Amino acid sequence: MTDTLVADTTAATSGVIHLGDVSKVFGKEGMAGSYRAVDHLNLDVAPGQMLALLGKTGCGKSTIFNMIAGLAGAAG
């Protein structure tokens, strides 16, 4: 199974962590069996700010943290 990561190429804002219009699809997008784990996420975390992601199983929480950590093959 292949994956696709789409991110904008703008420079980071004042946040320590910046994700701009980020999407993550597992499998080949548009094909049967593909799964969009994250869809057009915009996230800025300021210095000293704490972040908690809450949601049900399979909603993309771990995928977002893997993108932040660079484990998901970030592009842009």
C-alpha positions in Angstrom: 0.0 0.0 0.0 1.4 3.4 -1.0 0.8 6.7 0.8 0.5 10.3 -0.3 1.3 13.4 1.7 0.3 16.8 0.4 1.5 20.0 2.2 1.8 23.6 1.2 5.3 25.0 0.7 4.9 28.3 2.7 7.5 29.1 5.3 6.7 28.4 9.0 4.8 31.2 10.8 5.5 32.2 14.3 4.6 28.7 15.6 7.1 26.2 16.7 5.0 23.6 14.8 3.3 24.6 11.6 1.2 22.4 9.3 -0.4 24.2 6.4 -3.2 22.6 4.4 -1.8 19.1 5.0 -3.5 15.9 3.8 -2.6 12.2 4.2 -4.0 9.4 2.1 -3.1 5.8 2.6 -3.3 3.8 -0.7 -3.7 5.3 -4.1 -6.0 8.3 -3.9 -9.3 7.7 -5.7 -8.9 4.0 -5.8 -10.9 1.4 -3.9 -9.4 0.7 -0.5 -7.7 4.2 -0.2 -8.2 6.0 3.1 -7.9 9.7 3.8 -6.6 9.9 7.3 -6.0 13.7 7.4 -7.8 16.2 5.1 -6.6 19.8 4.7 -5.3 20.3 8.3 -4.0 23.7 9.3 -2.2 23.7 12.7 0.1 26.2 14.5 1.5 25.5 17.9 3.1 28.5 19.6 6.2 28.3 21.8 5.3 27.0 25.3 1.8 25.9 24.1 0.6 22.4 25.0 -1.3 20.4 22.4 -3.6 17.4 22.9 -5.4 15.7 20.0 -8.5 13.8 21.0 -10.6 11.6 18.8 -11.9 8.2 18.1 -9.9 5.3 16.8 -8.7 5.8 13.2 -9.4 9.5 13.0 -5.8 10.5 12.2 -4.2 11.4 15.6 -1.1 9.2 15.2 -0.8 10.1 11.6 -0.6 13.8 12.5 2.1 13.2 15.1 4.0 11.1 12.6 3.9 13.9 10.1 5.1 16.4 12.8 8.0 14.0 13.7 8.9 13.5 10.0 8.0 9.8 10.1 5.3 10.1 7.4 7.5 11.3 4.6 6.5 15.0 4.7 6.5 17.0 1.5 6.5 20.7 1.2 
